[in-house]
Amino acid sequence: MKYKLKDEVNFKFVNDKSIKKFDFDLSNYYDKETRMFEFPEGYISWHLMAQVFSEFLIPLDLVEKIQKGDN
C-alpha cells in the first residue's frame, strides 16, 4: 500500500511535527513531486514510520491510500 499526502496538507508542517513527536524525519521517504511516501527497508525505520502513520497521519486524515495502478 502506498500513501499520498493530501493536496491541502503542508509537508514541512507534517515533517516538523513528526520529528518533534516521534523523532523521525519523513523527508528521506517523501517525493515532493508526487507527494507520495515510500516506506523504508530497514525494520527500525519501517516501524517508526508505521507509528507516525498509525498515530498521526491516518487519524488526522492527512494522507490518502493509493491503490495499485494509481499514481
RAKAWO-V861350 format. One line per field, one symbol per residue. burial: # if it has 16 or more other ideal C-beta (glycine too) atoms within 10 Angstrom, else .. A space follows every 10 residues. Layout:
burial->???
This chain:
burial->.####...#. ...##.##.. ...#.#..## ....###... .......##. .##..##... .##..#.... .
